[in-house]
Amino acid sequence: MELTLEVSDVSYCYSKSIVLDGISFTVGKGEILGILGPNGCGKTTLLKNLNKNLSPCGGCVLLDGDVLEDIKKKDVAKKIAVVPQTNEIHFSFTVRDVVSMGRMPFQGMMSGESEEDKRIVDDAIRQTGLERLADRHINTMSGGERQRVIIARAIAQTPQIILMDEPTLHLDISMQFDALNLVYRLAKENGLTVIIVSHDLPMVARYCDRILMIHDHKIHSLGTPEEVLTPDNMRIVFNVDAELRYDEKIGRNTVILHDSYGPR
C-alpha cells in the first residue's frame, strides 16, 4: 500500500516570530525530496512538524489522509523514522543495542526481541557496514561512525518514510557518498520515501528527485533540480554565483560554485 505524506498550508511560530509560513507540498512513494535553504530559514522546524515533534500553528500534516496530530506517536514511529542532526548518545550502549531501538515501536511493554526483530536488526547492521563494530560501545566511536549507527537504527525501524536532518554533517567525504548511496538505493529499490534537510547544494542536486527551496520562511521554489537550482534562485536564496550542470561521469547533476572573491 502506498503511503502519502501531505503538508497542507503549515505555519509555525516561536513566540511571535514566524518560522514557517503557509508551506504546502506532497511527497510520493520512492521519492527523495530535498528541503533546501540557508541557516535559520525553518528547515529543521519543518522536519519536526512532519514527525509530530512539533505541532503546526496553522494548517496540518496528513499521513495517508489522516491528520498527523490525531495519530498515536507509536503508530507514527511505525511509518516514519528520523535521522537527527545531532547523534550524541551519552550512555554506554553497544551498536547492536542502539540499532535494536528501531524495533521498539513494534514491541509490547513486556515483550523482548522476536526472532524477526533480530533478523531485521542484523540486516540493518549489514546494510550500513557495521558488522565488525556491532559490539562496540557507541560512546567510544567517532562522529561519523555514530551517524552510521543512527542511520542503521532508522533502517531497522522498517519505515516507509525517513526524515534526515543534515545527514552528512559528521561524515567524512567517502562515508557521505556511502550513506547517501545506501539511502538512494533503498528509495529506488524498496519504494522508501526520503526527505533530506540540507544546505549542501551539490549533495541535494546529486541525490534528490525534487527540491523544496525555502526563503524567508516560505516556499521560494519547488520542483526538479533543473527547475529549482537556477542561477537566479541560488543567488537570491544563498547569495552565491552558481550553476547546475550534468556530470556525465556519474550520470547525475552537480552544482558548480563560482567564487568571485577567492584567490587567483
Summary of the structure (lengths in Angstrom):
residues: 264
radius of gyration: 18.9
end to end distance: 55.8
largest distance: 66.0
contacts: 831
relative contact order: 0.16
helix: 37%
strand: 29%
